[in-house]
């Protein structure tokens, strides 16, 4: 019997920890929970697919590094294949999720959001 799992890791700094908000482990899912991290496949062409990462409003502002694991489980062994992005992703904040933004940031972005509607 064989099963495949996919995990997406995000981390900041040399000693990332989930308790400090500098590490996150995401399983691919079709559910989008408000104000939480999430990862879902949005398209696939052959062996290439696009993943959408959903960020919470309280995430650490920093240079994030991401890696993607594919875990293949068979009856007698487990193999992990890891792909790590060669460049970081700069996350400043999420202007579309106004959870805990400061008043100045909210005042700056709200007119832009309204004008796009």
N, C-alpha and C positions, 0 to 999 in steps of 0.2 A: 504494500500500500504506500502511496506517495501523496504528500501534501506540500503546498507552497504558501509561504507567508511573506508579506512585504512590510518593512518597517522603515520609517523616515526619522532620522535623528537631526536635531538642531542643537547647537551648543555655542557658548561664548566663553572665551578665555582659556587658560591652561587647566583649571580645575573646576569644570562645570558641575553644577548640582541642580537637581529638580527643585529642591527645597528653597534655593535662592533665585529661582526663575532664570537660571543660565543654562539649563538643559531641558530638552523636551524629547519624548519618544512618542511617535505617532504611528498608529496602525491605520492603513488605508481604510476609509469608510465612506459610505454614501450619505451619512448623517452629518448635518451642519448644526452644531450646538452653539447658541449665542454666547459670546464672550469667552470662548474656549478655543484652544488650538485645534486644528483639524487638517486632514489631508485626504484628498479624493482624486481619483482619475477622472479627467475631463475629456480626454480623447486618446485614441490608440490607432496607430498605423503600423501594421506588421509587428516588429519587436520594439518599436519606439512608442512611448506614451508620454502624455503631458499630465503633470500632477499640479493641482491647485492647493496651495498652503493657505489656511485660514488662520489669522493671527488674532489674539485677544487684545483689548485696548490697554492692558496693564503690562505688556511684555517689556523686557529689558531693551532699552535703546542701545544698540551696539552693532558691531560687525558680527553677524552670525555665520557660522560654518555649518553646512548641511552634508549629510551622507545618506545613502539609500541602501538598505540591506534586503536581499532576497534570500529567504531561508527555505532550503529544500530538505524535507524530512522523508526518509525512506525507512523501511523496516529495520535496517541495520546501522544507519548512520544519519548524521545531520550535517549539511554543507551550508556555509554562509558565504554569499558573494556580496562584497561591499563596493559601492561606487561613491567616492568622495569628490565633491565639487572642488575644482582647483582654485576658485576664487570665492571670496566671502560675499554675503548678501547684506547690504546695509539697510537696517530697519530703523527708521526714525520714529514713526508712529503710524497709526491707521486712521486717517482723517474720516473714513466712512463709518467708523465705529466710535462714536463720541463718548464712550464709557467714562473714563476718568481724565479726560484732557483738561488742561487749564482753561480758564475763561478766555485768556488772550488767544490761545490757539483755536478754541471753539468759535470765537467771534470772527477770526480771520477766515475760517473755512466754511462756516454756515452760509454766507452769501454766495459762495462758489457752488455749493451743493444745490441751493435753491435755484440759482440761475441755470443749472443744467437740466432741471426738471421741466 
